[in-house]
Amino acid sequence: MKTIRIGSGAGYGGDRIEPAIDLMERGNLDYIIFECLAERTIALAQLEKLSQPERGYNPLFEYRMEKILAALKKHPVRVITNMGAANPLSAARKARRMADQAGLSHLRIAAVTGDDVYPRLPEFWEQNTLETGGPLKNLQADLISANAYMGCAGIVQALEQGADIVITGRVADPALVLGPLVFEFGWSMDDWDKLGKGTLAGHLLECAGQVTGGYYCDPGIRDVPELWNLGFPLAEVGEDGSLTITKLPGTGGLVSEDTCKQQLIYELQDPARYYTPDCTADFQHVSMQQDGPDRVRISGATGHPHNGKLKVSAGYQDCWIGEGQISYGGHNALARARLAGEVVRRRLELTHCQLEELRIDHMGIDSLYGPALSQGAPVPVEVRLRVAGRTRCREEAEKVANEVEALYTNGPAGGGGAVKSVRRIVSVASILIPRDTVTPQITFC
């Protein structure tokens, strides 16, 4: 039975590159994926593209691609990535130039586009967003982007046309893995059982180090060896959908039933109905079995027809956040930090700062869970005060940041290490659109 090996080289936009290159050099891989998009990432990329039309792809794209191309000289591996973000075509053109300069002009580099549905948003003004419950048209003036989560079809088409590197925009995370599986094994796009099994492989790989012990370790409770040397995962997938998750020998981290189970339930609301553009995956009867050191065999996934819809993430310019932080230490530190927060609050009232929301947190005390759970906590010897205000304009946000900084000479004794920032916030509103609204396009560069 034919088996292919797929490695995961990134689990988020800023992930490290060394474990990915290690996989390419020692993993005997057929494919490696780089999953680098989160909900807001592509909207932020669209903002960049508005001011720099040739940008809008992942900020680390060139850095990663330089390392990837160097590895490809000795270890030919097909690369699938969504680092194209808001501008897959520009990213593919950049990769083309870099490959030519590296003496790899034989590589075929494809961009998969079609996910950008911003021009078609007026067709969906009356649809209620999943986040607010109100119609999308209420955000019309602030919208900057709209990208549909495409499935694996565009990736499959690119591979069928001989692509060595496939650069996409917004596709569903598991599609980065499902595409190579459909292509290699000739799975039908209505073989729901196989698509469900392939989706599970993609779901387990999509966050890279999370399935090898990253975001899992709890010292003394769930120990992970050499977390500083975390190895990224690879999947051995058979033509029948059989699946084993493992990692390279000599790397830190851990592949166990527990690490795989935790990744399985990551972002999973209903194990029976995991909606993707390609199928409705069913993970109800998934079972896992340790099959040696850092090897877990996984079975029992299946799938059902997709629901005929695609999720669209529409980015919009939401607000400004003004933030300041300052530390207090020693005797009575918490009381001084609380007084400092009250000083800032009263100053913002006095200067008529127009706030939509104000947060005053004592980091390490109540910043995560609020005051209800902090009652009776041991008195700290150091406290970091954080004040953040949400406003509609930059000038008001600056007032918040400045008032925290002013605590240096106008607040309680002993404040130090003050920092301040003002940033524009891009938020996301989601709607569902008919699946046939979107058609992937393949462009070779």
C-alpha positions in Angstrom: 0.0 0.0 0.0 1.3 3.4 -0.9 2.3 5.7 2.0 3.4 9.3 2.0 5.1 11.4 4.6 4.0 14.9 5.3 5.8 17.2 7.7 4.4 20.3 9.4 6.8 23.2 9.2 4.8 26.0 11.0 1.8 26.3 13.1 1.3 30.0 13.1 2.5 33.1 11.3 5.6 33.8 13.5 6.7 30.2 14.1 10.4 29.2 14.2 12.0 27.7 11.1 14.8 25.4 12.4 12.5 22.4 13.2 11.0 22.7 9.7 14.4 22.6 8.0 15.4 19.6 10.1 12.3 17.8 8.9 13.2 18.6 5.3 16.8 17.4 5.7 16.2 14.3 7.8 12.6 13.4 7.5 12.5 11.7 4.1 9.4 13.8 3.4 7.2 13.9 0.3 5.6 17.1 1.4 5.9 19.8 4.1 3.2 22.3 5.0 3.6 25.8 6.5 0.3 26.9 8.1 0.7 30.6 8.9 -2.8 32.2 9.0 -5.1 33.0 11.9 -8.5 34.7 11.9 -7.2 38.3 11.9 -3.8 37.6 10.1 -5.2 38.0 6.6 -7.1 41.2 7.5 -3.9 42.7 8.8 -2.2 41.6 5.6 -4.9 43.3 3.6 -4.2 46.5 5.5 -0.5 46.2 4.5 -1.4 45.5 0.9 -3.5 48.7 0.8 -0.4 50.8 1.4 2.1 48.5 -0.4 0.4 46.7 -3.3 3.3 44.3 -3.7 3.1 43.2 0.0 0.4 41.6 2.0 2.0 38.1 2.3 3.4 36.7 5.5 6.1 39.0 7.0 8.5 36.1 7.4 7.9 34.8 3.9 11.3 35.8 2.5 13.2 34.7 5.5 11.5 31.3 5.5 11.7 30.9 1.7 15.5 31.5 1.8 15.9 28.6 4.3 13.5 26.4 2.4 15.1 26.9 -0.9 18.5 26.1 0.5 17.2 22.8 1.9 15.4 22.0 -1.4 18.8 21.9 -3.2 19.7 18.6 -1.6 16.3 17.4 -0.4 13.5 17.7 -2.9 10.2 18.1 -1.0 7.0 19.6 -2.3 6.0 22.7 -0.2 2.4 23.7 0.5 1.8 26.9 2.4 -0.8 29.6 3.0 1.9 32.2 3.6 0.5 34.1 0.6 -2.1 35.5 3.0 -3.7 38.6 1.2 -1.4 38.4 -1.8 -0.5 34.9 -3.0 0.4 36.1 -6.5 3.0 38.6 -5.2 4.4 35.9 -2.8 4.7 33.4 -5.7 6.5 36.0 -7.8 8.9 36.7 -5.0 9.5 33.0 -4.5 10.1 32.7 -8.3 12.8 35.4 -8.2 14.4 33.9 -5.1 14.4 30.4 -6.6 16.0 31.6 -9.8 18.7 33.4 -7.8 19.3 30.2 -5.8 19.9 28.2 -9.0 16.5 26.4 -8.7 14.9 27.7 -11.8 13.5 24.3 -12.5 11.0 24.6 -9.6 7.4 25.1 -10.6 5.8 27.6 -8.3 2.0 28.1 -8.2 -0.3 30.6 -6.6 -3.8 29.6 -5.6 -6.2 32.5 -5.5 -10.0 33.0 -5.5 -10.6 33.3 -1.8 -10.8 37.1 -1.9 -14.6 37.8 -2.1 -14.4 41.4 -0.9 -15.9 42.8 -4.2 -18.9 40.5 -3.8 -19.8 41.5 -0.3 -22.9 43.6 -1.3 -24.6 40.4 -2.3 -24.4 39.4 1.4 -25.2 42.7 3.2 -28.3 41.2 4.9 -26.6 38.2 6.3 -26.1 38.3 10.1 -22.5 37.9 11.3 -21.7 35.1 13.6 -20.0 37.4 16.1 -22.4 40.3 16.4 -25.7 38.8 15.3 -26.3 42.0 13.3 -26.3 42.3 9.5 -23.0 42.6 7.7 -24.0 45.9 6.2 -23.7 47.5 9.7 -19.9 47.3 9.2 -19.9 48.4 5.7 -18.0 51.7 6.3 -15.2 50.0 8.1 -14.7 46.8 6.1 -11.2 46.3 4.6 -11.2 42.6 3.5 -13.2 39.4 3.0 -11.7 36.0 2.4 -13.5 32.7 2.1 -12.0 29.5 3.5 -11.5 27.5 0.4 -11.0 23.7 0.3 -8.2 21.6 -1.1 -9.3 21.7 -4.8 -7.0 24.5 -5.8 -4.0 22.7 -4.2 -4.9 19.5 -6.0 -5.1 21.3 -9.3 -1.7 23.0 -8.8 -0.1 19.6 -8.0 -1.7 18.0 -11.0 -0.1 20.7 -13.1 3.3 19.9 -11.7 3.7 22.4 -8.9 6.7 22.0 -6.6 5.7 24.9 -4.3 2.1 25.9 -3.8 1.3 29.2 -2.2 -2.3 29.9 -1.2 -4.3 32.6 0.5 -7.1 31.6 2.8 -7.8 27.9 2.7 -9.0 25.7 5.6 -6.1 24.6 7.6 -6.6 20.8 7.1 -6.7 21.5 3.3 -3.0 22.0 3.2 -2.6 18.3 4.1 -5.7 17.0 2.4 -4.7 18.4 -1.0 -1.5 16.3 -1.3 -3.4 13.2 -0.1 -6.2 13.6 -2.7 -3.6 14.2 -5.4 -1.3 11.3 -4.4 -3.9 8.7 -3.8 -6.5 9.8 -6.4 -9.2 10.0 -3.8 -12.5 11.2 -5.2 -13.9 14.5 -3.9 -17.0 12.7 -2.9 -15.3 9.8 -1.0 -16.4 11.3 2.3 -14.8 8.6 4.4 -11.4 9.2 2.9 -11.8 13.0 3.0 -12.7 12.7 6.7 -9.6 10.6 7.4 -7.4 13.1 5.5 -9.0 16.0 7.4 -8.0 14.4 10.6 -4.4 14.1 9.5 -4.5 17.8 8.5 -6.1 18.8 11.8 -3.4 17.0 13.8 -0.6 18.6 11.8 -1.9 22.1 11.4 -0.5 23.6 14.6 3.0 22.0 14.2 4.6 21.7 17.6 1.3 21.6 19.5 1.0 17.8 18.7 4.6 17.1 19.8 4.3 18.6 23.2 4.2 22.4 22.6 1.3 24.0 24.5 1.0 20.7 26.4 3.8 20.7 29.0 2.9 21.4 32.7 6.1 20.8 34.7 5.8 18.0 37.2 2.4 17.1 35.8 2.9 16.6 32.1 6.6 16.8 31.5 8.0 17.1 28.0 11.7 16.4 27.3 13.9 19.2 25.9 11.1 21.6 25.2 13.7 24.1 24.0 14.6 21.7 21.2 11.0 20.9 20.2 10.7 18.7 17.1 7.9 19.3 14.7 5.6 16.5 13.6 5.3 14.4 10.5 2.4 12.1 9.5 2.7 8.8 7.7 -0.5 8.5 5.7 -1.6 5.4 3.8 -3.7 5.2 0.7 -6.5 3.7 2.9 -6.4 6.8 5.2 -4.4 5.0 7.9 -2.4 7.5 9.9 0.6 7.6 12.2 2.0 10.8 13.9 5.6 10.8 14.8 8.7 13.1 14.9 12.4 12.9 14.1 14.8 11.1 16.5 17.1 13.3 18.4 14.6 16.1 18.8 12.9 17.3 21.9 9.2 17.1 22.5 6.9 14.2 22.8 4.4 12.3 20.6 2.0 10.4 22.9 -1.7 9.5 23.0 -2.2 12.5 25.2 -0.5 15.1 23.0 -2.5 13.8 20.0 -5.8 13.8 22.0 -5.2 17.4 23.1 -4.6 18.5 19.5 -7.6 16.4 18.3 -10.0 18.5 20.5 -8.3 21.8 19.7 -10.9 24.2 18.2 -13.3 21.3 17.9 -16.9 22.2 18.9 -18.6 19.0 17.8 -16.7 15.8 17.2 -19.5 14.5 15.0 -19.7 17.5 12.8 -16.3 19.2 12.1 -17.3 21.4 9.2 -14.7 22.1 6.5 -15.1 23.2 2.8 -14.3 19.6 1.6 -16.4 17.5 4.0 -18.1 17.2 7.3 -15.5 15.3 9.3 -16.7 12.8 12.0 -14.2 12.2 14.8 -16.6 10.5 17.2 -14.9 7.1 17.1 -11.3 8.1 16.7 -9.0 5.9 18.7 -5.2 6.2 19.4 -2.6 3.7 20.2 1.0 4.2 21.2 3.1 2.3 18.5 6.6 2.8 19.9 8.5 5.8 21.2 7.1 9.1 19.8 4.7 7.1 17.4 1.0 7.1 17.7 -1.4 5.2 15.4 -4.7 6.9 14.9 -7.9 5.4 13.4 -11.6 5.7 13.4 -12.2 9.0 11.6 -14.7 9.2 8.8 -16.6 11.9 7.0 -19.9 13.0 5.5 -20.9 15.4 2.7 -20.0 19.1 3.2 -22.8 21.5 4.1 -22.6 23.5 0.9 -21.3 26.6 2.6 -18.0 28.4 3.0 -17.1 30.6 6.0 -16.0 34.1 5.1 -13.8 36.2 7.5 -14.5 39.9 6.9 -11.9 42.2 8.4 -12.9 45.6 9.6 -11.2 48.6 11.3 -12.8 48.3 14.7 -11.1 50.7 17.2 -7.9 52.0 18.8 -6.4 50.6 21.9 -4.3 52.9 24.2 -2.3 50.9 26.7 0.2 51.6 29.5 2.0 49.4 32.0 4.1 50.2 35.1 5.5 48.1 37.9 5.3 48.5 41.7 7.5 46.4 44.1 8.2 45.8 47.7 6.0 46.4 50.8 2.4 47.5 50.0 3.0 47.0 46.2 -0.6 45.9 45.5 -2.1 48.9 47.3 0.1 51.3 45.4 -0.7 49.6 42.1 -4.5 49.8 42.8 -4.1 53.5 43.7 -2.2 54.1 40.5 -5.0 52.5 38.5 -7.6 54.7 40.3 -5.5 57.8 39.5 -5.5 57.0 35.8 -9.3 56.3 35.8 -10.1 59.6 37.5 -7.7 61.5 35.2 -9.4 60.1 32.2 -12.8 61.2 33.6 -11.3 64.7 34.3 -10.0 65.1 30.8 -13.3 63.8 29.2 -11.6 60.9 27.4 -14.1 59.2 25.2 -13.8 55.5 26.0 -15.9 52.6 24.9 -14.2 50.3 27.4 -11.5 50.6 30.1 -9.6 47.8 31.7 -7.4 48.1 34.8 -5.5 44.9 35.5 -3.0 44.0 38.2 -1.0 41.4 36.3 -0.4 38.2 38.3 -3.4 39.1 40.5 -6.6 39.6 38.5 -5.7 40.2 34.9 -6.9 36.8 33.7 -9.8 35.9 35.9 -11.0 39.2 37.4 -11.4 40.1 41.0 -13.7 37.3 41.9 -11.0 34.6 41.9 -8.3 36.9 43.3 -9.8 37.5 46.7 -7.7 36.0 49.4 -4.7 35.5 47.2 -1.3 35.9 48.9 0.0 39.5 49.0 2.5 39.9 46.2 5.8 41.7 46.5 5.6 42.9 42.9 2.7 44.0 40.7 2.5 45.0 37.1 -0.3 47.5 36.5 -1.9 47.5 33.0 -4.4 50.0 31.9 -6.0 49.7 28.5 -8.7 51.8 26.9 -10.7 51.1 23.8 -11.6 54.2 21.8 -12.8 55.2 18.3 -9.8 57.5 17.5 -6.1 57.5 18.0 -6.0 60.8 19.9 -8.2 59.4 22.7 -6.2 56.2 22.9 -3.0 58.3 23.3 -4.6 59.9 26.4 -4.8 56.5 28.1 -1.2 55.6 27.3 0.1 59.0 28.4 -1.7 59.0 31.7 0.0 55.7 32.7 3.4 57.1 31.8 2.7 60.2 33.9 2.4 58.0 37.0 6.2 58.2 37.1 6.1 61.7 38.7 2.4 62.0 39.5 1.5 58.7 41.0 2.2 56.5 44.1 5.8 55.9 45.2 8.1 53.5 43.5 6.6 53.1 40.1 9.1 52.0 37.4 9.5 50.3 34.0 6.6 52.2 32.4 5.8 51.4 28.8 3.0 52.7 26.5 1.6 51.9 23.2 -1.2 52.8 20.8 -2.5 50.5 18.1 -5.2 50.2 15.6 -7.4 47.1 16.1 -8.7 45.1 13.1 -11.5 42.7 14.1 -13.2 39.9 12.2 -16.9 39.3 11.4 -17.9 36.0 9.9 -20.6 35.0 7.5 -21.5 31.8 5.5 -21.8 32.0 1.7 -22.8 29.4 -0.9 -19.9 27.1 -1.7 -20.2 27.6 -5.4 -19.6 31.4 -5.0 -15.8 30.7 -5.0 -13.7 29.0 -7.7 -10.0 28.6 -7.1 -7.6 29.9 -9.8 -4.1 28.6 -10.4 -1.3 30.9 -11.7 2.3 29.7 -12.3 5.1 32.1 -11.8 
